[in-house]
Amino acid sequence: MDSKQIYLRFLNLIHALDGSANAPTMDLDAKKLLEVIAVRHASEKPLTVTDAMALSAIASPATIHRKLDQLRELGMIDTVFEGKNRRTKYLVPTPMAHDYFKQLGNVMKQALVEA
């Protein structure tokens, strides 16, 4: 199986995962925002709410604000304070988001194994 077929198999498995009963319902903007939040958090450079609002490559500030609310309501992100600074909120993925990424990782492994 060539790289294109592996990737298409991966996409097919992701779509099946997204359609399952236990998968959170997120649109592409929310997924992209969640990915950025998780990558920044994993690299120990968490995004602030203000930083997220400036991610114009994803969406407008108003849309990002709605997506942050959606991700919080889904239980995928949380806001936390660091240290004594109570004015700056940092966005962090929740255990539910970590489980979601684990499922995606398992789908990636499956696509590679079946190649």
Salt bridges, closest charged atoms under 4 A:
ASP18 OD2 - LYS31 NZ 2.54
ASP27 OD2 - LYS67 NZ 2.37
ASP69 OD2 - HIS65 ND1 3.64
ASP69 OD1 - ARG72 NH2 2.76
GLU114 OE1 - ARG9 NH2 2.23
